[in-house]
């Protein structure tokens, strides 16, 4: 078996999550969390998307983890992401965490808004 070291280019991956929390960079964050190019930040959850819009110049896509199950994104919020030139992908939180880490390792211009499971 061959193992490859994953390098995240100075940004920190999601190390774990559980009921009501996320572990990022060795720190436990409780409640909704925004992962932005500048690092993790507490997030009020939807419909608050100003943190992501403010980082639009540094982002191509935002992954929104909607909790244990996928839920649709309000059309008005999607329009605001579109107007800022940010793609948005909606999924349950578990796959959002995995996808975020994979694309972070590829050096992609991404962010995530994660609602706890």
NORCORRA-V84083 format. One record per residue. RES is the residue in one small letter. PHI is phi in radians with two decimals (NA if undefined). OMEGA is omega in degrees with one decimal (none if undefined). NEAR is the number of other C-alpha atoms within 8 Angstrom. Layout:
RES:PHI:OMEGA:NEAR
RES:PHI:OMEGA:NEAR
This chain:
x:NA:179.1:2
x:-1.94:177.8:3
x:-1.92:177.3:4
x:-2.02:175.8:4
x:-1.29:178.2:4
x:-1.70:-179.7:5
x:-1.98:-175.1:5
x:-1.85:173.3:11
x:1.02:177.5:6
x:1.52:176.5:4
x:-1.63:-175.4:8
x:-1.81:178.6:8
x:-1.42:172.1:10
x:-1.38:-177.6:12
x:-1.61:-179.6:9
x:-3.13:177.3:7
x:-2.76:178.6:11
x:-2.84:-177.5:8
x:-1.00:174.6:6
x:1.48:-177.1:9
x:-2.53:173.1:13
x:-2.33:173.8:15
x:-1.93:-177.8:12
x:-2.37:179.1:13
x:1.05:179.4:8
x:1.43:-179.0:6
x:-1.81:175.8:6
x:-1.60:177.1:8
x:-2.06:-179.7:10
x:-1.71:178.8:8
x:1.46:-179.7:11
x:-1.03:-174.7:13
x:-2.39:172.5:17
x:-1.84:174.8:13
x:-1.89:-174.1:11
x:-2.05:178.6:12
x:-0.96:178.4:10
x:-1.45:179.3:5
x:2.12:-179.1:8
x:-1.26:177.7:9
x:-2.45:171.5:8
x:-1.02:-177.0:9
x:-2.37:179.5:10
x:-1.31:-175.3:7
x:1.50:-179.5:11
x:-1.22:14.9:5
x:-1.60:-178.7:5
x:-1.27:178.3:8
x:-2.22:-176.8:9
x:-1.03:178.3:6
x:-0.99:-178.2:8
x:-1.30:179.5:10
x:-1.11:179.0:10
x:-1.14:-179.6:7
x:-1.73:-172.8:10
x:-0.92:-177.4:11
x:-1.12:-178.0:5
x:-1.82:-173.0:7
x:-2.18:168.3:11
x:-1.82:-175.9:11
x:-2.61:173.9:11
x:-2.05:173.7:14
x:-1.69:177.1:15
x:-1.84:175.1:15
x:-1.54:-169.6:17
x:-1.58:-177.1:14
x:1.75:-175.5:12
x:-1.15:-179.0:9
x:-2.34:178.5:8
x:-1.21:174.9:11
x:-2.33:180.0:8
x:-1.22:175.5:5
x:-1.61:177.4:7
x:-0.95:-176.9:6
x:-1.03:179.5:6
x:-1.15:177.4:6
x:-1.19:177.7:10
x:-1.04:179.0:10
x:-1.09:178.6:8
x:-1.17:174.4:8
x:-1.08:179.9:12
x:-1.02:-178.7:9
x:-1.10:178.8:7
x:-1.50:-179.7:8
x:1.35:-179.5:8
x:-1.90:171.6:13
x:-1.28:179.1:9
x:-2.35:178.4:10
x:-2.07:-178.1:8
x:-1.79:177.5:13
x:-2.78:172.7:13
x:-1.14:-174.2:14
x:-1.10:-177.9:17
x:-1.01:177.7:10
x:-1.17:176.7:9
x:-1.11:177.7:15
x:-1.10:-179.4:10
x:-1.10:-178.5:8
x:-1.11:177.6:8
x:-0.98:-178.1:14
x:-1.10:-180.0:10
x:-1.08:-177.7:8
x:-1.25:174.5:10
x:-1.09:178.7:13
x:-1.12:177.5:11
x:-1.45:179.3:7
x:1.38:-177.7:8
x:-1.29:-179.2:8
x:-1.58:-170.8:10
x:-2.24:171.0:14
x:-2.53:176.6:14
x:-2.48:169.9:14
x:-2.06:-170.6:14
x:-2.08:171.2:15
x:-1.59:-176.2:13
x:-1.09:175.4:15
x:-1.55:none:11
